[in-house]
Amino acid sequence: MIFTKQAYDYLLSIVTNGKISSIDINTYISSLIEGVPTLPATQVTGTRKDAQIAGVIALAESLGEHRNILEIGCSKGHLAAEYAKAHPEANITAIDVDEAVIETAKREHPKVIFEQADAWQYQPDTTLQLILSLHGCGNLTDRVIELAVENKANVICVPCCYGKIKRRDNQKSPIYLPRSNILQVDKNTFKNVVARRAAKMEGFVTTHKPTLPAVQLAAFRLLVNFDRAFYLQENGYQVKIAEVTTKYIPGSKSLNTPLRYAIIGKNDTHS
Ligand SMILES: C[S@@+](CC[C@H](N)C(=O)[O-])C[C@H]1O[C@@H](n2cnc3c(N)ncnc32)[C@H](O)[C@@H]1O
């Protein structure tokens, strides 16, 4: 699919128009998001995170074969370990800034290369074909996307913590959204309406039911991800946003999470 400014403008107009129903907004959001990838039945019975990991791996497989893979923000290494199990021929390096989780990851998954490293400083020492990130908080997702663009690598990232996206100069991240060229004309609306409402509504809205505030929050988050999609498209990527898991996960205590959408970028020059 191609993310267009018309679709961005339309979603923004309906979410800020008090007269449009949550059902109509939800229907439009659903039309922009692809369904969950088909998973082997055995992979959807674990925890919610297990299912998300299986979904990310299935999406990666849908992009073709990858030899050198980097995971950013790997924590204790479950995604990297599952990827390595499914693809023993791949070279996967997984990094996290937190030394303690990297020690645990190394102990629990000796077959994967784990490194304690800050993604903002990190430069890969090999050509990468794929970069993965599951729940890279705030602008960490944008660093993941930046590294993918710099390396012409495919990318799959599941964003979270929209409240941590930089909106003030005193925040640490070097990245300011919107970063796409196409949204520069709408920079102020993006900052003062889209990013602000995605941030402010987080944590105050019950997102497990399609109430109007929940649907509005989903729309503002999706509008933030439009900027990420535009930026990738402007850098030669085909982009999709897809669910990594279904809403209902058998065996999971929690039935639903709104943080289950992956941005998938396929680099057009990637062979
Ligand atoms: C929300 S957790 C997600 C962990 C794991 N991917 C998962 O899905 O369970 C975000 C992770 O990113 C790591 N992180 C945060 N900033 C980072 C940075 N600058 N460089 C590398 N890792 C970072 C954190 O230490 C944390 O483990």
The ligand as a Gaussian input file, in Angstrom:
#p B3LYP/6-31G(d) Opt

LIG

0 1
 C        9.716000      -1.644000      26.088000
 S       11.242000      -2.482000      26.129000
 C       10.960000      -3.744000      24.929000
 C       11.868000      -4.925000      25.131000
 C       11.652000      -6.107000      24.186000
 N       11.931000      -5.778000      22.818000
 C       10.256000      -6.618000      24.313000
 O        9.449000      -6.461000      23.396000
 O        9.950000      -7.185000      25.380000
 C       12.375000      -1.391000      25.337000
 C       13.809000      -1.844000      25.412000
 O       14.620000      -0.907000      24.706000
 C       15.817000      -0.715000      25.418000
 N       16.382000       0.596000      25.037000
 C       15.948000       1.815000      25.389000
 N       16.732000       2.773000      24.872000
 C       17.696000       2.129000      24.167000
 C       18.797000       2.584000      23.404000
 N       19.072000       3.880000      23.275000
 N       19.586000       1.660000      22.809000
 C       19.308000       0.329000      22.932000
 N       18.282000      -0.150000      23.658000
 C       17.478000       0.742000      24.269000
 C       15.403000      -0.795000      26.876000
 O       16.504000      -1.063000      27.730000
 C       14.366000      -1.914000      26.826000
 O       14.950000      -3.175000      27.047000

